[in-house]
């Protein structure tokens, strides 16, 4: 059985768990999310994209 979830949903669950169980402040989660959006518009975006795709491929067992 394959379950397909958008990455935003997975990250949302992780953020919720961090706030609820680890005591991370909500404003820290918001700052990290904003930093991620800002970082996606820099020269680092292609490296982040390829690294994310490689990591997903390794986890799924379908990398080359």
C-alpha positions in Angstrom: 0.0 0.0 0.0 1.4 3.4 -1.0 0.3 6.6 0.8 1.1 9.9 -0.9 1.2 13.0 1.3 2.3 16.4 0.3 5.6 17.6 1.9 3.8 20.6 3.5 1.5 18.2 5.4 4.4 16.2 6.7 6.3 19.3 7.8 3.1 20.6 9.4 2.8 17.5 11.5 6.5 17.7 12.5 6.0 21.4 13.5 2.9 20.6 15.4 4.7 17.8 17.3 7.6 20.1 18.0 5.4 22.8 19.5 3.2 20.4 21.4 5.7 17.9 22.8 9.1 19.5 22.7 8.0 22.9 23.8 9.3 24.8 20.8 7.8 28.2 20.6 5.4 29.0 17.8 7.3 32.1 16.7 10.4 30.0 16.1 8.5 27.7 13.8 7.2 30.7 11.9 10.7 32.2 11.6 12.1 28.9 10.3 9.3 28.6 7.7 9.8 32.2 6.5 13.5 31.6 6.3 12.9 28.5 4.1 10.6 30.5 1.8 13.2 33.3 1.5 16.0 30.8 1.0 14.1 29.1 -1.9 14.6 32.3 -3.9 18.4 32.4 -3.7 21.2 30.8 -5.5 20.9 27.9 -3.1 17.5 26.7 -4.4 18.9 24.3 -7.1 21.2 22.6 -4.5 18.3 22.3 -2.0 16.0 20.9 -4.6 18.5 18.3 -5.8 19.4 17.3 -2.3 15.7 17.0 -1.3 15.0 14.8 -4.4 18.0 12.6 -3.6 17.0 12.2 0.0 13.4 11.3 -1.0 14.9 8.8 -3.6 17.0 7.2 -0.9 14.2 6.9 1.5 11.9 5.4 -1.2 14.6 3.1 -2.3 14.4 4.3 -5.9 17.5 6.4 -6.4 20.0 5.7 -9.2 
